[in-house]
């Protein structure tokens, strides 16, 4: 029983979304259909399946420190101080303005974290 195994590239898989965004069910179906060299997919967790697929194709994850880490930290310190100030304010209008300012700063930290 000699079976030819065709070399498959990552692009030939025809994925419509990144591996991390796929569900566990979708990953298992992908492995069964196109990657028979990975065995035991039905009993593995999602993060293990993603790691094995990346291992087959030699994809290494680059985990680096965000270039905006310092800026995000400063904004979060500012948010904490604004929250303390907000609790001391009695006027509802000023409190609402402070709440909106905090909300904008939180959105800014999320944008910076996503920019990486």
C-alpha positions as a Markdown table, in Angstrom:
| # | Residue | x | y | z |
|---|---|---|---|---|
| 1 | Unk | 0.0 | 0.0 | 0.0 |
| 2 | Unk | 2.1 | 2.9 | -1.2 |
| 3 | Unk | 0.1 | 6.1 | -1.1 |
| 4 | Unk | 1.6 | 9.2 | -2.6 |
| 5 | Unk | 1.4 | 12.2 | -0.3 |
| 6 | Unk | 1.1 | 15.4 | -2.1 |
| 7 | Unk | 3.1 | 18.3 | -0.7 |
| 8 | Unk | 0.5 | 20.9 | 0.3 |
| 9 | Unk | 1.2 | 24.6 | 0.9 |
| 10 | Unk | -0.6 | 26.7 | 3.4 |
| 11 | Unk | -2.1 | 28.9 | 0.6 |
| 12 | Unk | -3.6 | 25.8 | -1.0 |
| 13 | Unk | -5.8 | 25.1 | 2.0 |
| 14 | Unk | -8.1 | 27.9 | 0.8 |
| 15 | Unk | -8.8 | 29.3 | 4.2 |
| 16 | Unk | -11.3 | 32.2 | 4.4 |
| 17 | Unk | -10.2 | 33.3 | 7.9 |
| 18 | Unk | -7.2 | 33.0 | 10.1 |
| 19 | Unk | -6.6 | 29.7 | 12.0 |
| 20 | Unk | -7.1 | 31.4 | 15.4 |
| 21 | Unk | -10.5 | 32.7 | 14.3 |
| 22 | Unk | -11.7 | 29.3 | 13.2 |
| 23 | Unk | -13.9 | 27.2 | 15.5 |
| 24 | Unk | -12.7 | 23.8 | 16.8 |
| 25 | Unk | -15.2 | 22.1 | 14.6 |
| 26 | Unk | -13.9 | 23.9 | 11.5 |
| 27 | Unk | -10.3 | 23.0 | 12.4 |
| 28 | Unk | -11.2 | 19.3 | 12.8 |
| 29 | Unk | -13.0 | 19.2 | 9.5 |
| 30 | Unk | -9.9 | 20.9 | 7.8 |
| 31 | Unk | -7.6 | 18.4 | 9.3 |
| 32 | Unk | -9.7 | 15.4 | 8.3 |
| 33 | Unk | -10.2 | 16.6 | 4.8 |
| 34 | Unk | -6.8 | 18.1 | 3.9 |
| 35 | Unk | -4.3 | 17.2 | 6.5 |
| 36 | Unk | -4.4 | 13.4 | 7.1 |
| 37 | Unk | -0.8 | 13.5 | 8.6 |
| 38 | Unk | -2.3 | 15.0 | 11.8 |
| 39 | Unk | -3.9 | 12.2 | 13.8 |
| 40 | Unk | -6.2 | 12.3 | 16.8 |
| 41 | Unk | -7.8 | 15.6 | 15.9 |
| 42 | Unk | -11.2 | 14.6 | 17.5 |
| 43 | Unk | -9.8 | 14.5 | 21.0 |
| 44 | Unk | -7.6 | 17.7 | 20.9 |
| 45 | Unk | -8.3 | 21.2 | 22.0 |
| 46 | Unk | -8.4 | 24.2 | 19.7 |
| 47 | Unk | -5.1 | 25.6 | 20.7 |
| 48 | Unk | -3.4 | 22.2 | 20.2 |
| 49 | Unk | -5.0 | 21.9 | 16.7 |
| 50 | Unk | -3.8 | 25.3 | 15.7 |
| 51 | Unk | -0.3 | 24.6 | 17.0 |
| 52 | Unk | -0.1 | 21.3 | 15.1 |
| 53 | Unk | -1.4 | 22.9 | 11.8 |
| 54 | Unk | 1.2 | 25.6 | 12.2 |
| 55 | Unk | 3.8 | 23.0 | 13.0 |
| 56 | Unk | 3.1 | 21.1 | 9.8 |
| 57 | Unk | 3.6 | 24.2 | 7.7 |
| 58 | Unk | 6.5 | 25.5 | 9.8 |
| 59 | Unk | 4.8 | 28.7 | 10.8 |
| 60 | Unk | 6.4 | 30.2 | 13.9 |
| 61 | Unk | 4.6 | 32.8 | 16.1 |
| 62 | Unk | 6.4 | 36.0 | 16.7 |
| 63 | Unk | 5.6 | 37.4 | 20.1 |
| 64 | Unk | 7.1 | 40.7 | 20.7 |
| 65 | Unk | 6.5 | 43.6 | 23.0 |
| 66 | Unk | 4.2 | 46.2 | 21.8 |
| 67 | Unk | 5.9 | 49.4 | 20.8 |
| 68 | Unk | 3.1 | 51.3 | 22.4 |
| 69 | Unk | 3.3 | 49.5 | 25.8 |
| 70 | Unk | 4.7 | 52.5 | 27.6 |
| 71 | Unk | 2.1 | 54.8 | 26.1 |
| 72 | Unk | -0.7 | 52.4 | 27.0 |
| 73 | Unk | 0.5 | 52.2 | 30.6 |
| 74 | Unk | 0.5 | 56.0 | 30.9 |
| 75 | Unk | -3.0 | 56.2 | 29.6 |
| 76 | Unk | -4.2 | 53.6 | 32.1 |
| 77 | Unk | -2.6 | 55.5 | 35.0 |
| 78 | Unk | -4.4 | 58.6 | 33.8 |
| 79 | Unk | -7.7 | 56.6 | 33.6 |
| 80 | Unk | -7.2 | 55.4 | 37.2 |
| 81 | Unk | -6.6 | 59.0 | 38.5 |
| 82 | Unk | -9.7 | 60.2 | 36.5 |
| 83 | Unk | -11.8 | 57.6 | 38.1 |
| 84 | Unk | -10.8 | 58.7 | 41.6 |
| 85 | Unk | -11.6 | 62.3 | 40.6 |
| 86 | Unk | -14.9 | 61.3 | 39.1 |
| 87 | Unk | -16.0 | 59.8 | 42.4 |
| 88 | Unk | -15.4 | 63.1 | 44.2 |
| 89 | Unk | -17.4 | 65.2 | 41.8 |
| 90 | Unk | -21.0 | 65.9 | 42.9 |
| 91 | Unk | -22.3 | 67.7 | 39.7 |
| 92 | Unk | -23.9 | 65.1 | 37.4 |
| 93 | Unk | -22.9 | 67.1 | 34.2 |
| 94 | Unk | -19.2 | 67.2 | 35.2 |
| 95 | Unk | -19.3 | 63.5 | 36.2 |
| 96 | Unk | -20.8 | 62.7 | 32.8 |
| 97 | Unk | -18.0 | 64.6 | 31.1 |
| 98 | Unk | -15.4 | 62.8 | 33.1 |
| 99 | Unk | -17.0 | 59.5 | 32.2 |
| 100 | Unk | -16.9 | 60.3 | 28.5 |
| 101 | Unk | -13.2 | 61.3 | 28.8 |
| 102 | Unk | -12.4 | 58.0 | 30.5 |
| 103 | Unk | -14.3 | 56.1 | 27.8 |
| 104 | Unk | -12.3 | 57.8 | 25.1 |
| 105 | Unk | -9.1 | 57.0 | 26.8 |
| 106 | Unk | -10.1 | 53.3 | 27.1 |
| 107 | Unk | -10.9 | 53.2 | 23.4 |
| 108 | Unk | -7.5 | 54.8 | 22.7 |
| 109 | Unk | -5.7 | 52.0 | 24.6 |
| 110 | Unk | -7.6 | 49.4 | 22.7 |
| 111 | Unk | -6.6 | 51.0 | 19.4 |
| 112 | Unk | -2.9 | 51.1 | 20.4 |
| 113 | Unk | -3.0 | 47.5 | 21.5 |
| 114 | Unk | -4.7 | 46.4 | 18.2 |
| 115 | Unk | -2.2 | 48.5 | 16.1 |
| 116 | Unk | 0.6 | 45.9 | 16.7 |
